[in-house]
């Protein structure tokens, strides 16, 4: 469970400097709020590894950095402050942030609080959804500036996300997934669990 994930909120408080130095600051991830995937970040979720500079990307493209920032945790969320690069991409991103055409932020991170997928597959549906829905540990990778309305609507539920991935799952080679041990007479139940666990890995 080390896949890079992204989360966005429609109501993110960040400000771009009015002068010509290209600075920005604000709240990139709010704690205690349901995000675009139906998950909630808990206070101090990013407590490990926040140091140095991070890349501000455009639309999560590692090939299109537009600036750098530093990050710190406060009681209500993850705050960032930084500066746009003095490049064409950086100046364009600043212009789009100020005009509103690309005025939202999305956090790229890797979760560090989840058990492996086999343990997840053995949980009850209720316990699994609670574990997945509450992000208590994560490693920040980057923050991206994204175009307006690209974020999913806050409040969408995990089961909706998994349902939407149903067709995609059919294209996954299930034989590539290790099989959890199961009693011979419980094959159907474990097959369902493996399918749900595989879907969770894709989310």
C-alpha positions in Angstrom: 0.0 0.0 0.0 2.6 2.5 -1.0 0.9 4.0 -4.1 1.0 7.7 -4.7 -2.4 9.2 -4.0 -3.9 12.6 -4.6 -6.5 14.6 -2.7 -8.3 17.8 -3.4 -10.7 20.1 -1.6 -12.8 22.7 -3.4 -12.5 25.2 -0.5 -8.7 25.7 -0.1 -7.4 28.9 1.3 -4.3 30.0 -0.5 -3.1 33.4 -1.6 -0.8 34.5 -4.4 1.3 37.6 -3.8 0.2 40.8 -5.5 3.7 42.1 -6.1 6.2 40.8 -8.6 8.1 38.3 -6.4 5.8 35.4 -7.2 5.2 34.3 -3.7 2.2 32.2 -2.4 1.0 30.8 0.9 -2.0 29.1 2.3 -3.7 26.0 3.6 -3.1 23.0 1.2 -4.8 20.3 3.2 -7.5 20.8 5.9 -7.8 18.4 8.8 -11.2 17.0 9.9 -12.9 17.6 6.5 -14.2 15.0 4.1 -12.1 15.3 0.9 -12.8 14.5 -2.8 -12.4 10.7 -2.2 -14.5 10.5 1.0 -11.4 10.4 3.2 -10.5 12.6 6.1 -7.0 13.7 7.2 -6.4 13.7 10.9 -4.3 16.2 12.8 -0.5 15.6 12.4 -1.1 13.2 9.5 2.1 14.6 7.9 4.1 14.6 11.1 7.0 12.6 9.7 9.4 13.9 7.1 8.2 17.5 6.6 11.5 19.2 5.9 13.2 21.1 3.1 11.7 22.2 -0.1 9.0 20.5 -2.2 8.0 21.0 -5.8 4.8 22.8 -6.7 3.7 21.0 -9.8 1.0 21.7 -12.4 -1.7 19.0 -12.7 0.5 16.5 -10.9 3.0 16.4 -13.8 6.6 15.7 -12.6 7.6 17.2 -15.9 6.0 20.5 -15.2 7.3 22.0 -11.9 6.1 25.6 -11.5 7.7 26.5 -8.2 8.9 25.4 -4.7 7.5 25.5 -1.2 8.1 24.5 2.4 5.3 23.0 4.5 4.4 22.9 8.1 1.6 21.4 10.2 -0.7 23.5 12.3 -3.8 22.5 14.3 -6.2 22.8 11.4 -4.1 21.5 8.5 -1.0 21.5 6.3 0.2 25.0 5.4 2.6 25.8 2.6 4.5 28.9 1.6 6.8 29.3 -1.4 7.6 31.0 -4.7 6.8 30.5 -8.3 9.8 29.7 -10.6 10.9 32.6 -12.8 10.1 30.5 -15.9 7.4 30.6 -18.5 5.6 27.7 -16.8 5.9 29.4 -13.4 4.7 32.8 -14.6 1.8 31.2 -16.5 0.8 29.2 -13.4 0.8 32.4 -11.3 -1.3 34.1 -13.9 -3.8 31.3 -13.9 -4.0 31.1 -10.1 -4.8 34.8 -9.9 -7.4 34.7 -12.8 -9.1 31.7 -11.3 -8.7 29.3 -14.2 -6.3 27.2 -12.2 -7.0 28.2 -8.7 -7.2 24.9 -6.8 -4.6 22.8 -5.0 -4.2 19.0 -4.8 -1.9 17.2 -2.4 0.2 14.2 -3.6 1.2 11.8 -0.9 1.9 8.2 0.1 0.0 6.7 3.0 2.1 5.3 5.9 -0.7 4.2 8.2 -2.2 1.3 6.3 -1.7 -2.5 6.9 -0.8 -4.6 3.9 -3.7 -5.5 1.5 -3.9 -9.0 2.8 -4.7 -7.8 6.3 -7.2 -5.3 4.8 -8.9 -8.1 3.0 -9.5 -10.0 6.2 -11.2 -7.0 7.9 -15.0 -6.6 8.0 -16.3 -4.2 5.4 -17.1 -1.7 8.2 -13.6 -1.8 9.7 -11.9 -1.7 6.3 -13.9 1.4 5.3 -13.1 3.1 8.6 -9.4 2.4 8.2 -9.3 3.6 4.6 -11.4 6.6 5.2 -9.3 8.0 8.1 -5.8 9.1 7.1 -3.6 9.3 10.2 -0.2 9.0 8.6 1.1 10.1 5.3 4.4 11.2 3.6 4.0 14.4 1.5 5.4 14.1 -2.0 4.2 17.3 -3.7 1.4 19.8 -4.0 -0.1 20.6 -7.4 -2.0 23.6 -8.8 -4.9 22.2 -10.7 -7.5 23.7 -13.1 -10.8 24.8 -11.6 -13.4 22.1 -11.1 -11.0 19.3 -11.7 -11.4 18.0 -8.1 -14.1 15.5 -7.4 -17.0 16.8 -5.4 -16.2 16.7 -1.7 -18.4 14.1 0.1 -18.2 11.3 -2.6 -18.1 8.0 -0.8 -15.5 5.2 -1.0 -18.1 2.7 -2.2 -18.9 5.0 -5.1 -15.2 5.2 -6.1 -14.8 1.4 -5.9 -17.9 0.9 -8.0 -16.6 3.2 -10.7 -13.4 1.1 -10.7 -15.3 -2.1 -11.4 -14.7 -2.1 -15.1 -11.1 -1.3 -14.6 -10.7 -4.3 -12.2 -11.8 -6.6 -15.0 -8.7 -5.6 -16.9 -6.4 -6.4 -14.0 -4.6 -9.8 -14.1 -6.0 -11.2 -10.8 -3.5 -14.1 -11.0 -0.7 -11.5 -10.3 -2.2 -10.9 -6.8 -1.0 -13.2 -4.1 -3.8 -15.4 -2.7 -4.5 -15.2 1.0 -4.7 -18.5 2.7 -8.3 -19.8 2.9 -10.1 -22.9 4.0 -11.2 -25.0 0.9 -14.9 -24.6 1.7 -14.6 -20.8 1.9 -13.4 -20.1 -1.6 -16.2 -17.8 -2.6 -15.9 -15.6 0.4 -12.1 -15.2 0.0 -12.6 -14.5 -3.8 -14.9 -11.6 -2.9 -12.3 -10.4 -0.4 -9.5 -10.6 -2.9 -11.5 -8.6 -5.4 -12.3 -5.9 -2.8 -8.7 -5.7 -1.7 -7.5 -5.4 -5.3 -9.9 -2.5 -5.8 -8.7 -0.8 -2.7 -5.2 -1.0 -4.1 -6.3 0.9 -7.2 -8.1 3.6 -5.3 
